[in-house]
Amino acid sequence: MSDIPRSRSPRAPSIALDEALDRARKAYGKERLHPAPTEVIAQHIGYKTANSGPALQAIASLRYYGLLERPRDGLLAVSKDVEAFLFAPDDAVRRAFLLRFLRAPSLFAELLDKYPSGQPSDANLQYELIQRGFLPTTAATLVNVFNKSVEFAQHSESPRAMSPPSSVQAPELAAPAVLIAQEASAPNEYLPPAASSDADAGHDRIPVRLPGGRRAWLWIPTVFYESDKQRLKAQIDLLLTEDERP
């Protein structure tokens, strides 16, 4: 072994998955999937400049998890998987994305594969990281980051957690959904659009007046839970972050 002291640890996230995903959500609320300068993305996720150490570490962590992409030098963009996660139709799909994010850092995937029955003790895991080349202080911090990320993704609750879907497409939102129906001058302007399938028969259609004589329709399932209300509100909040059309 070389006697040259180590000055840097291998690459790994410096923040837990829940915090990284929250920062990615903020960037998505501002930019959607549009590429933006690194400096702008840094501000969106809570930093004054991209040139500080904490900002660089946070951006790197989001990239390790697959939450941010670098389409070209100087630009960053929120990944399509983040959008798909935010609009996931149910908890099963959402959790599949969490497991994908959790395993995106190669180090985390290797640790999960090495300890399939659950994490070892913190001391054991710290020793493992030191053997992999991490500085002792960095290893101690990374143990906490890893454990929090695993807990957030609920990795240990499912025997199939080690094999998340390799390709989960962003689902089209089922109800509740918003459909622009017609202009006010159109015939039968007060009638909702006709049901397009038998499944549509299980929805209530609620008209919403829009500026300029336009209308939208909320399609609400006849069984509508409190969690559905929160999901609908979150979707509308995302829409409201866009500039209003005059």
ABEGO torsion letter per residue (X at the ends): XBABBBABBBBBBABBAAAAAAAAAAAAAAAEABBBBAAAAAAAAGBABAABAAAAAAAAAAAAAGABBBABBGBBBBBAAAAAAAABABAAAAAAAAAAAAAABAAAAAAAAABAAEBBBAAAAAAAAAAAGBBAAAAAAAAAAAAAAAAAAGAAABAAAABBBABBBBBBBBOBBBBBABBAABBGAABBBBBABAAAAABBBBBBBBBGGBBBBBBBBABBBAAAAAAAAAAAAAAAABBBBX
